[in-house]
Amino acid sequence: MVVVSGGMNQQRNQIVDAVVIARILGAALVVPILQVNVIWGDESEFADIFDLEHFKRVLADDVRVMNSLPSTHIMSRPVEEKRTPLHVSPRWIRSRYLRRLNKEGVLLLRGLDSRLSKDLPTDLQKLRCKVAFQALRFSAPIQELGDKLAARMGSKGPYLALHLRMEKDVWVRTGCLPGLSREYDEIIHEERKLRPELLTARSNMTYRDRKLAGLCPLNAVEVTRLLKALGAPRNARIYWAGGVPFGGPAALSPRRANFPIYTTRRTCPCPASWRRSPRRPLLAAIDYIVCEKSDVFMPSHGGNMGHMIQGHRAFGGHRKFVTPNKRQMLPYFLDASLPESEFNRIVKELHQGSLGQPDTRKLGRDVTAYPVPECMCNSTDTGLVI
C-alpha cells in the first residue's frame, strides 16, 4: 500500500516509483491512495483521475494491482514506513522491507518523492517509462475532454502550449517574487512568514540570488520577451496552462498585449461542476493532455509537469520542447541599456541547444524526463518501447 502526496504530477512520479518498488519486492500493489492536498483541499481518488482498469491491464505482466486488501490481510497490522532515505537502491529496498513484508503481510509506504534512486537497472527504468507513459492514462471523461480541446486547438494550425507558473503558492514555495509591485511582493513576504514550511529549499538565499541562479519562474514580461526573441509572431496561437496568476489580469497584461490569441482550460468544454470543484487535478489533467499534444511546449519553470511532458514528448517522437535558459539569459533581461535587437540575437543563440533535441539521460536525472536511451527501441522504425 502507498499514500502519494502533492499535486497531480508529483503524485504521478510517486505512483511510478510505487510500481517499481512493488516489482522489486515481488509484491502486489493496492491502488495508490491520493493524500488530500494541503493547498487545495482536494479529495480526488485514483479512479477520478486515472483509468484504473487500463492501469491494471497494462501492468498485468509486471505487478499485480489490487483494488483493496484481500480479506485475508484486512486485519493485518501494516508495517508503516514514513522516512525512506533519498535515492535508495533496489538492494536497500529488499534488505529494508522484504523480511518485514513477508512477516506482516502488508507494507504501507508514505512520502515516496525522490526516494528511489534515479539510476536503476535497465529493466526497472523501462518499467518506469511504461508506468508513466503507457499505464497512467487519464480516466475516460478527462481524456475525452482533453482530446477535444487539443483537437480544437490544432484544427486551425500549429499551436504553442505555455505552462505559466505564476500562482500565489508558487511564488511562496520558490522563495521568489512576482515583481508586479511593492504591494504584491509584500503579500508574498507575509505569506512566507506565516507558512515557512512551504518554502521548498535553499531558505538562506535571497530573492535576487535565486533569480540570478535561474531558480525562479519567469513572469509574463520575461516570457513575452523570450517568445519574441525566439521568433514567435504576434498571431501565434497559444494554449496557456496553469492556475490563476497571482495579481489577476494585470499579471498577464504584457503577454496579452503581444500575443492576444490564446486559450485556457477555463474555456474547455468541461461540465460546469468541474470549474466549481475543488478537485484541481481534473483541470490539471486537461492541461497535461493539451500540452503533451501541442506542436511546441514551453514551461516558464521546471517542475514535475514540465519534466514529465518533456519525457512524454521525447518518448512519443521528440516533439519540440523549449527549455528556457534562465540562468544565462537573466543578466540580459536586467540590462536596460541592451538594444532589443541585440537582446533577441543573444537569447536565440543561448537557446540553440534547448529546443527539444533528443537528449541522452545523464546519471542522476529522471528517466521519465530523459527516456533516451533506456526507454527507446534500438530499431529506427519506431520510437516506442516495451
Rosetta blueprint (number, residue, H / E / L):
1 M L
2 V E
3 V E
4 V E
5 S L
6 G L
7 G L
8 M H
9 N H
10 Q H
11 Q H
12 R H
13 N H
14 Q H
15 I H
16 V H
17 D H
18 A H
19 V H
20 V H
21 I H
22 A H
23 R H
24 I H
25 L H
26 G L
27 A L
28 A L
29 L E
30 V E
31 V L
32 P L
33 I E
34 L E
35 Q L
36 V L
37 N L
38 V L
39 I L
40 W L
41 G L
42 D L
43 E L
44 S L
45 E L
46 F H
47 A H
48 D H
49 I H
50 F E
51 D L
52 L H
53 E H
54 H H
55 F H
56 K H
57 R H
58 V H
59 L L
60 A L
61 D L
62 D L
63 V L
64 R L
65 V E
66 M E
67 N L
68 S L
69 L L
70 P L
71 S L
72 T L
73 H L
74 I L
75 M L
76 S L
77 R L
78 P L
79 V E
80 E E
81 E E
82 K L
83 R L
84 T L
85 P L
86 L L
87 H L
88 V E
89 S L
90 P H
91 R H
92 W H
93 I H
94 R H
95 S H
96 R H
97 Y H
98 L H
99 R H
100 R H
101 L H
102 N H
103 K H
104 E H
105 G L
106 V L
107 L E
108 L E
109 L E
110 R E
111 G L
112 L L
113 D L
114 S L
115 R L
116 L E
117 S L
118 K L
119 D L
120 L L
121 P L
122 T H
123 D H
124 L H
125 Q H
126 K H
127 L H
128 R H
129 C H
130 K H
131 V H
132 A H
133 F H
134 Q H
135 A H
136 L L
137 R L
138 F E
139 S L
140 A H
141 P H
142 I H
143 Q H
144 E H
145 L H
146 G H
147 D H
148 K H
149 L H
150 A H
151 A H
152 R H
153 M H
154 G H
155 S L
156 K L
157 G L
158 P L
159 Y L
160 L E
161 A E
162 L E
163 H E
164 L L
165 R L
166 M L
167 E L
168 K H
169 D H
170 V H
171 W H
172 V H
173 R H
174 T H
175 G L
176 C L
177 L L
178 P L
179 G L
180 L L
181 S L
182 R H
183 E H
184 Y H
185 D H
186 E H
187 I H
188 I H
189 H H
190 E H
191 E H
192 R H
193 K H
194 L H
195 R L
196 P H
197 E H
198 L H
199 L L
200 T L
201 A L
202 R L
203 S L
204 N L
205 M L
206 T L
207 Y H
208 R H
209 D H
210 R H
211 K H
212 L H
213 A L
214 G L
215 L L
216 C L
217 P L
218 L L
219 N L
220 A H
221 V H
222 E H
223 V H
224 T H
225 R H
226 L H
227 L H
228 K H
229 A H
230 L L
231 G L
232 A L
233 P L
234 R L
235 N L
236 A L
237 R L
238 I E
239 Y E
240 W E
241 A E
242 G L
243 G L
244 V L
245 P L
246 F L
247 G L
248 G L
249 P H
250 A H
251 A H
252 L H
253 S H
254 P H
255 R H
256 R H
257 A H
258 N H
259 F L
260 P L
261 I L
262 Y E
263 T E
264 T E
265 R H
266 R H
267 T H
268 C L
269 P L
270 C L
271 P L
272 A H
273 S H
274 W H
275 R H
276 R H
277 S L
278 P L
279 R L
280 R H
281 P H
282 L H
283 L H
284 A H
285 A H
286 I H
287 D H
288 Y H
289 I H
290 V H
291 C H
292 E H
293 K L
294 S L
295 D L
296 V E
297 F E
298 M E
299 P E
300 S L
301 H L
302 G L
303 G H
304 N H
305 M H
306 G H
307 H H
308 M H
309 I H
310 Q H
311 G H
312 H H
313 R H
314 A H
315 F H
316 G L
317 G L
318 H L
319 R L
320 K E
321 F E
322 V L
323 T L
324 P L
325 N L
326 K H
327 R H
328 Q H
329 M H
330 L H
331 P H
332 Y H
333 F H
334 L L
335 D L
336 A L
337 S L
338 L L
339 P L
340 E H
341 S H
342 E H
343 F H
344 N H
345 R H
346 I H
347 V H
348 K H
349 E H
350 L H
351 H L
352 Q L
353 G L
354 S L
355 L L
356 G L
357 Q L
358 P L
359 D L
360 T L
361 R L
362 K L
363 L L
364 G L
365 R L
366 D L
367 V L
368 T L
369 A L
370 Y L
371 P L
372 V L
373 P L
374 E L
375 C L
376 M L
377 C L
378 N L
379 S L
380 T L
381 D L
382 T L
383 G L
384 L L
385 V L
386 I L
